[in-house]
Amino acid sequence: MTRIVLTTDETLTSTYHDVPLLDFLGCAPYDKLPKWVFRLLDSQLPDENGVLTQAPYGLRKVEAALLRDGFRRDEVVVAHPRKIERFIGKDTTVVALYEMDPMGLGPVSMMFTNGGKWTNYTKVKFLELVERINRIRDAKGLDFKLVVGGPGAWQVDFRKEEREKLRIDHVVIGEADHVAGELFRDIETGNADETIFIKGWPRVEQIPTIVAPSYKGLVEVMRGCGRGCRFCEPNLRVARYIPLEKIEEEIRLNVKAGIDHAWLHSEDIFLYKVEDRKNFYPNAEAVVELFEMARGYTRNVNPTHGAVAGALANPGMIERISEIVEAGPDHWIGIQVGFETASPRLIGKYMNNKMKPFSPEEWPWVLLNGTYVLNKNYWFPAYTTILGLPGDTEEDEIMTARLIITMEKELEEKLGNRAHFTVTPLAFIPMGLLKDQEFYRIDEMITYGQFLHLYHAWRHLYREVVRGLPTVMKDNPFLIPFYPLATLGARLVVRHLRKWGIERGFDPDKRLEPLDIRIEVEEHRWYSTPSLVEAY
């Protein structure tokens, strides 16, 4: 039996058959979909006698920090959630869970579960895991501490009544890399608070290098962001850049373990080692060097997140990265991007650095032209918007719907089958500097403008499922059974949204004129200039 048992719920150990963005299945309402859908789409990470051979990156960081801080290898295990019974016994002092969305209060889940009225899959699996752990605790008469940490730990602290029923002893909120050993020893000896708020952040040199393979070959290249969006929790953290040699060490470890992929994780890949903190003009040399290093180990190099303004600020950087990783019609680069809203007013109010080095007034133009730059170089952006930003107006929301229509039309005219993007609306969650606001509850709060925003986003998503899914899943054998299910599901969502809106008196067929913006990148000869900004 093991002293420290680290694990997570099954939604974070599923590979989802390597279908792009299907990781968000965990946000779907478990009580509204046939159970066979979840069983069909689930495919779990491998393990060796219950020990995960690949694990979510956050668990790997905690594991590495504990080993650095004096815990022996035989005292710490990263266990598969389905096999934790093998490791919990009389010697166990702490069972710690790394969680992303344990109570279903995340923006995607709140959107998909009608403001939390239904129960999402992540919460179902989290509750199942905690109940199993408590049954082990009771059956064996054990007195270990049950701890929840990770990006979603705040949700457990927020729902204090449920936390007590679940008998969760401690909740850890914040980055713990620099204090992991001390933290776990305090928990073991009973000297820790029930809710532990980690003060400050680890310096780069205090962030440990992982010692075992991470799921999807994920490696962290920076923490924090620096753009200062008021609704965003990572923006409250100081931006730190992981040195290239530490990133390379983690990629080498993953590739040696047979993982032919390097996912470069950041809040904004184009801010890696940024030097211009006024206008956020990318440090293109550093970003390109990062991709060159990763490409030395695998062709499959992807960023997790990036800002469209950074891509548009230096299109030559995007072109160069595409050359490095050999992007093309059969090899697209996926990236998650914050669209948020088309409204210059709201962008200026809540995200006044997000569009830099451009201005808030240029934001719709930046989204259109930035998407053009990405698509032209075989990048597939998955955008997210926010429904219910405090103080939004009908004009703001209708503008977002109009911009989706504009982007669809303009990009297809220019690029044909190379035009690809998705837009997924998320419910506003009171986080970051907007904690005093209320959760957006779609059933009670939706306006006509918000409905049009939601409806046109999903209409376009349905088009992309039909057109784009075969492109990004070309070599994945699971495309054959998944494609008809995905197209049917997307079509049913659009049909349901349409009916739901009409019942509320909204007209889904309201004619919306495209915005008066055009794709203008080529006029500035972006292939031969280092920066579109310099062309003005």
Secondary structure, DSSP 8 states (H G I E B T S, - for coil): --SEEEE--GGGSB-GGG-TTGGGGGGSBTTTS-HHHHHHH--B--EETTEESSB-HHHHHHHHHHHHTT--GGGEEEB-GGGGGGT-STT--EEEEE-SSTTS-SHHHHHHTTTTTS-BHHHHHHHHHHHHHHHHHHHHT---EEEEESTTHHHHHHSHHHHHHTT--EEEES--TTTHHHHHHHHHHT-S-SEEE--S---GGGS---SS-BGGGEEE-EE---S--TT-GGGGS--EE--HHHHHHHHHHHHHTT---EEEE-S-GGGTT---TTT----HHHHHHHHHHHHTT-S-EEESB--HHHHHH-HHHHHHHHHHTT-BTTB-EEEEEEEE-S-HHHHHHH-TTTTTTS-GGGHHHHHHHHHHHHHHTTEEEEEEEEET-TT--HHHHHHHHHHHHHHHHHHHHHHGGG---EEEEEE----GGGTTS----HHHH--HHHHHHHHHHHHHHHHHHHHHHHHHTTT-TTHHHHHHHHHHHHHHHHHHHHHHHHHTT--TT------S----GGGGTTTTSS-SGGG-
